[in-house]
């Protein structure tokens, strides 16, 4: 009986700890001050377009590889008679 009461007390205290508000205040988000080292907007735009183009190409390669993998798995299933 004592063990059950002790376990209940521990579980109750743990649930209280989980529900209580955090004691450490969350720091406020501040805006970052950007220096004069930023490249001109046109260069940023070109870099962004280049990055998007490479990520689109990578995504297409990934999709085609995934499609081939699924097709191979389907062929194996058909071969086994599933």
Buried (B, 14 or more C-beta within 10 A) or exposed (E): EEEEEEEEEEEEEEEEEEEEEEEEEEEEEEEEEEEEEEEEEEEEEEEEEEEEEEEEEEEEEEEEEEEEEEEEEEEEEEEEEE
